[in-house]
């Protein structure tokens, strides 16, 4: 199972939010590229980037910071936040050099368009499934839909999707661990044949161990994103990578 350190960008800086709340922000670094180099040096094989300003604005905002990260490291990056049209996806994949574009809001609002993007950019589009109480949240988690995360994912079975990134917003940035219901949801998604990356709540090595155990049972659980825990020091990236690849 792959460990993906998260770099969330706001105003060109590396920050973390609690439960996606823009009013509950902690700044961890003014130099995201340096942070990216650190996670690469500790053994990360891929980074998870989020353009928080972009998620709110509906278009890429922190382009310069993202470009500086991609140019600073040799490992691939995936990016979510504000990718709502083909031009934004092309910018990130073909110009900036991001390996995967994560689509959340538009997959819910325009499922046919999402299918078209997976055909246009095979194995470079990831589905961002952000759930609050099981229902899909959009627009930087500012709105919660009436569509369940599981039902949305079902629509895209069989497409050439790079990954489904499943986030339980209630756990994100709260340092409270990954709950059993979230793991079960991810195993359900993986059972559809979708490659799943866990996100939100990974706080200790015990969480990494639980996800790794689940991944051994269900190989389609391919990764876990770690955020606040690596910035606050409750997990080291090197230890998490060792555990997840043992």
Secondary structure, 3 states (H helix, E strand, C coil): CEEEEEEEEECCEEEEEECCEEEEEEEEECCHHHHHHHHHHCCCCEEEEEEHHHHHHCCCCCHHHHHHHHHHCCCEEEEECCCCCHHHHHHHHHHHCCCEEEECHHHHHCHHHHHHHHHHCCCCEEEEEEEECCEEEECCCCEEEEEEHHHHHHCCCCCCCCEEEEEECCCCCCCCCCCHHHHHHHHHHHHCCCCEEEECCCCCHHHHHHHHHHHHHCCCEEEEEECHHHHHCCCCHHHHHHHHHC
